[in-house]
Amino acid sequence: MYWIKNHLFGVGVFAFGVLFSLVVAARGDEGMWLFNHPPAKVLKAKYGFQPEAAWLTHLQQAAVRFNNGGSGSFVSSDGLVMTNHHVAADALQKLSSRNKDLLRNGFYARTRAEEIKCLDLELNVLIGIEDVTARINAAVRSAARPAEAEKLRRAIMNNIEQESFEKTGLRSDVITLYHGGLYQLYRYKKYTDVRLVFAPEQAIAFFGGDPDNFEYPRYDIDISFFRVYENGRPVKPAHYLRWSQSGPEDHGLVFVAGNPGRTDRMDTVHHLQFLRDRVFPLTLNVLRRREVLLLSYSQRSAENARRAKDDLFGYQNSRKARLGVLAGLQDPAVMRRKQAAEEAFRRAVAQRPALAAGCAKAFASVDQSLAAWGKIQKDYDLLEHGMAFDSRLFSIARMLVRLNEETAKPNADRLREYAESALGSLKQKLFSTAPIYDDLETLLLADSLGMYVEWAGADDTLVQKVLAGKSPQQRAAQLVHGTKLADVAVRRQLAKGGLEAIDASIDPMIQLARLVDKPARHARTFFQQNVEEPQREAYGRIAAARFALYGADNYPDATFTLRLAFGTVEGYRENGREVPPWTTLAGAFKRAGQHENREPFDLPPSWLDHRDRLNLRTPMDFVCNADIVGGNSGSPVVNRQGELVGIIFDGNLQSLIWDFVYTEDAGRAIAVHSSAIVEALQKVYQADALAKELGR
């Protein structure tokens, strides 16, 4: 499943860097293109299609970003938004209870009054883009050292965002592209009154479960619908996608508008080797550990399984995805391809004396930054990313501690996530009324504290202070049962009280967050000044050389911002057999029968009961070679006319290497077919009103 589970390790673990391409140009249908710099030449030359400005604006403003790591789109004039079921899973889990399992059993609001308001979901629509590169570079130009450059850059970015927010009222994010080669200010219309309209049962949304995840053929109806409100009324979006009843054509050109999370296609070979040998194995060990822990917890009772379901799914999904990516990096053919591209680039640079010295220094600087990363890696992951404190209550405590400390500073001096323009989104998460389960919190915190002891050593001074003379299990129980932070009113009171309230607090979770905050900030500062900033400067030199050699007609690495991808509906060969691009509803029933309708190949009763009503020849899922990665889940797939023909929900195993290098021989994006969605709504769920609203 291709979405980003933000809460797993914090933003940094999967956001390994947005670096520079060492290849001359995109291959085939490769590319995650900026909407303000679309691949017009390629589309015209290869497909005879030239997207007009109005076409691009329409698709851009019909597309929606979900703050939990996915994508979506407006699909009606009454604010209806479609995304994947697994993108909606976080909201479904938070709206569920022991007696109302929306994630498992699904939901349909037959009237507007029955639509359920989500607890902390934020949707963003990209309204405009402004280039602020010159202003940021001018502010940083005088810096003599990386530490000074990092501080100046953070200050000007915070101030630009604040100025924009105060001027427009729009969420304003400065986005770093080409790792500092370009800075753009993205302005978003932000929606926080988002209400659940429809979700199918998880059994059909994730039919085949973990065994079929990142596989093909697939038989999933991985969709959900929300409605966006403003001032108590459904919004009337200026742009929404018309619905295609027939879906895409075989070999037909399609486009994907979504928010791919992070790619590392443009890293140096040594950078990729560092990820392969140091970062990914560590990440995989944590994923496996937490997956086993939650599986054991889930098997103890049905209620435990319900409480842990979304988190467990996230860990299983991430584990399988990371394994696939690591396998790609361990493939000598992939690394030879990256090595050859880098060597070709360096040979070309060597022929240009004006570029050669700076480029050689840049590659050396990247290597030095990786050595620095190795020194701080465990402290950075354990303390700043919070791997040692796997607890929502701890995350709340840290937010409160840092909120009060950061907001006491001038905006320019704050950490980026506490800048004035970001506070609204941060407080929505901080004051969420989503349920917190003490038993699950204790289990996760105890295990992560135990991992902390393993990694740092029982004799480590900070470890001893954190445990306070207790075992990880005892300390976790003391912290979870002693804190009052599950009460939103307590959080609000602490936030309102400022630094004085935090300093005076005897809440054990607040005290823990204060204890580890200084060393966590130290690790973060070290990383920013000795890893991020040197890489930014180094890759900036590489970018300048690349632009001098090849021009700027290429796409930057993904940044969880809106991009345009394109491709065609194509099957592929796997293990000597042809894999067709389509599956059908009939195939779902056949596959369920082959497994005697046993989990995870069990069709829900609603499908079994209405089988005779369905047109089983209806296309269900399809594949295309459009360029996607994590974050693209829920992205609309449209045809030349801008009509919605499907919705991305996954990629096959061969596509997992796309984090680092695009290949189109067998890698494919997987989407639900628009015809299957309407067929299911009308004939399985009797949701005729919802089906009629699509594209209206």
Summary of the structure (lengths in Angstrom):
residues: 696
radius of gyration: 24.7
end to end distance: 28.9
largest distance: 73.2
contacts: 2453
relative contact order: 0.19
helix: 52%
strand: 16%
